């Protein structure tokens, strides 16, 4: 028996990882992607993160940016995104274009919740006032009298962080103590949207400030999210850009939609057909095959379990591409069965989106010589 003691390697500390999602307009997404994906590739290489932007959906004015990696790396990468969006844009003739932050959108979730900051607010934050021994206030220096003209208000940006509703209370804290501390400590503004993103259990948490300050806030929020354990195991319904199918047969974006409600709240009752209930669900074309399953097994099991009939709109090869949608019509004799089938179908869709996103986050993307598309998550 050997008396020599074995030396064990010191324990390695693994940096916690997180995935943060950000709501972007089409123009903002294009700016972050850059020419042939050059800008987003630089962010990816600089910070060692997996970062990508969801595919364009015809008729939608938004896309989702996902960033995965160690907390600090993700926070710094998103800080770079804010910095990029603050950069000035010029047209072909060299004329300065209005900043993207002042754009107005029909999809109201893209409109910033916080008003643009004023120079006075920044001055108060940066300079403050000092007290002398007599308790009187005085300005820092006479040389700073003209500092107002130099205040970098254009460096202040906004970030629309997508957060599950169940986590918001932890971020806000009891009586708003935690969110007030973030605001006061880092000199930022933070506000949450009153309404859920369409057909989801998520809301927008908007952060306004200098990119470096936003980065620090994101680090603290990430730690809150990782430590916030859901003891009730409430299923999350993630938001993704999509259209709603209306009764007139057209696919439209309900830009004024402000509440969290499954589309099954609007049942069609065919009283002339043995009290059948029907609801239509729009599914992006790129996920249709996965939801049907191999040889139709997945959709068949769903129909058997919920005792419903599901009719899938046929694909017209000439007029459809991967950015279009197909209608899944769910029909049943009981409203609860139809609602269950719709809920399970949407849950399967969310699972497939997350599976592909996870694959994106773990795979090394190799360019095939075609126009670069590695900034998009399938």
Helices and strands as residue ranges (DSSP letters): E 17-25, H 26-33, G 35-37, H 38-47, E 50-54, E 62-70, H 71-86, G 100-102, G 108-110, H 119-126, E 130-131, E 137-138, G 142-150, G 153-155, E 156-164, H 165-172, G 174-176, H 177-186, E 189-192, E 202-210, H 211-227, E 244-245, E 251-252, G 263-265, E 268-270, E 276-284, H 285-292, G 294-296, H 297-306, E 309-312, E 325-332, H 335-362, E 376-377
